[in-house]
Amino acid sequence: MFNNQYLYNQQPNIDRINAQINELENMKKQIQQPLQPTNLTQNFQISPTNREVIKYANSMDDVQKEYIVGDTPYFSKDLSVVWIKSTNGNIKTYELTEIVPKDEKDIKIEYLQAQIEELKKGILNNESNANTIESITDTDKSKKSTSVSTVSKSNKKSE
């Protein structure tokens, strides 16, 4: 009876041992498979995120005094000048002008004004050419008049 009870109580132990053996075999299979590297994604933020969109300065001195992390543009208050300061301290200065978009009428007006200017230049050139021609002909006349001798006739009455 005691012997029978001992065999009867060992069945759960055998099941537990078999489960552990299966678990160890599964672990062995996982180790034998090549390990696949996991993908790492690293994000680094070097510059501060609270950078202003536009920085204003009154003069080049104001730009030189500022500490920057990246290349930074500085605009004058009236937006006529921009200074670009690089990280190594170099400052480039640019002058800004507004570009106004032109419609067909503006383009036509500019074209006609350009033609008027060309005509004015042509008229001035023609006038200067005419003056040159007149001065050349005047000098030719004066040369002719000096080189040609005039012979005077005497009017004697014959008796």
Residue pairs with C-beta under 8 A, 6 or more apart in sequence:
46 69
47 69
47 70
48 69
51 69
51 70
54 73
54 75
55 66
55 72
55 73
55 74
55 75
56 74
56 75
56 76
56 77
57 63
57 66
57 74
57 75
57 76
57 83
58 76
58 77
60 83
60 91
60 93
62 74
63 74
63 83
63 85
63 91
64 85
64 91
66 72
66 74
66 85
68 85
68 87
69 87
70 87
71 84
71 85
71 86
71 87
72 84
72 85
73 82
73 83
73 84
73 85
74 82
74 83
74 84
74 85
75 81
75 82
76 82
79 96
80 95
80 96
80 97
81 93
81 94
81 95
81 96
82 93
82 94
82 96
83 91
83 92
83 93
83 94
84 91
84 92
84 94
85 91
86 92
102 110
